[in-house]
Amino acid sequence: MEALGLGINPAGGRIKGSADVLLEQASTLADRQTFTFAGGEQHEISTCYYEFARRYPDANGQLYQGFVAASADKIFESTNATPREHTPS
């Protein structure tokens, strides 16, 4: 992802979670873009980010479907990114 010019959210570690908690997560950092709201006001807002998850099988062989609360707030910090340059390919 970084080779493509996308930043990785470092909050709480680049990879959040582990096989021990049956879930590993990472996410890109959101860019910022100026948006014109109703009435003509313009504000810079966060755009989207992408989250990646690797789920491990539980004791019954089923892929873990939950989330890890200790990591959840760190993923959402992906939208707290400061503006950065995007290098077109």
C-alpha positions in Angstrom: 0.0 0.0 0.0 2.8 2.4 0.9 4.5 1.7 -2.4 1.3 3.1 -4.0 1.6 6.3 -2.0 -1.0 5.4 0.6 -0.1 6.0 4.2 -0.8 3.3 6.8 -2.4 4.3 10.1 0.3 3.9 12.8 -1.9 4.5 15.8 -1.7 1.5 18.1 0.8 -0.1 15.7 0.7 -0.6 12.0 -1.0 -4.0 12.5 -3.6 -4.1 15.3 -4.5 -7.3 17.0 -2.9 -10.7 16.5 -3.6 -14.3 15.9 -4.1 -14.7 19.7 -7.2 -12.5 19.5 -8.3 -14.1 16.1 -8.1 -10.8 14.2 -5.4 -8.6 12.7 -6.3 -5.2 11.2 -4.6 -2.4 9.4 -6.0 0.7 7.6 -4.9 3.4 5.2 -4.9 7.1 6.2 -7.7 9.3 4.9 -6.9 12.2 2.7 -8.6 15.6 3.2 -10.7 17.4 0.6 -12.5 20.7 0.5 -16.3 20.3 0.4 -18.9 22.9 -0.3 -21.9 22.6 2.0 -25.4 23.9 1.5 -25.2 27.7 1.8 -21.8 27.8 0.1 -19.6 27.3 3.2 -16.5 25.4 2.4 -14.7 23.2 4.9 -11.9 20.6 4.6 -13.2 17.2 5.5 -11.7 13.7 5.8 -12.3 11.4 2.8 -12.5 7.6 3.0 -9.9 5.1 4.3 -9.6 1.4 3.6 -9.5 -1.2 6.3 -8.0 -4.6 5.9 -8.7 -7.5 8.2 -7.3 -11.0 8.6 -9.6 -13.3 10.5 -8.4 -16.5 12.1 -10.5 -19.6 12.8 -11.8 -20.1 16.3 -11.8 -23.3 18.3 -14.8 -24.6 16.2 -12.9 -23.9 12.9 -15.2 -20.9 12.1 -13.6 -17.6 11.1 -13.8 -15.1 13.9 -16.7 -12.6 13.1 -16.3 -10.1 15.9 -14.1 -7.2 16.5 -11.4 -6.4 19.0 -12.5 -3.5 21.1 -9.0 -2.5 22.1 -8.1 -2.0 18.4 -11.4 -0.5 17.2 -10.7 3.1 18.3 -7.3 3.0 16.6 -8.8 2.1 13.2 -11.1 5.1 13.4 -8.0 7.4 13.9 -7.4 6.8 10.2 -9.6 9.8 9.5 -7.4 12.0 11.8 -4.8 12.2 9.1 -3.1 15.5 8.2 -3.1 16.5 4.6 -0.3 14.9 2.6 0.8 14.8 -1.0 -0.4 12.0 -3.2 2.0 10.9 -5.8 0.1 9.9 -9.0 1.3 6.7 -10.6 
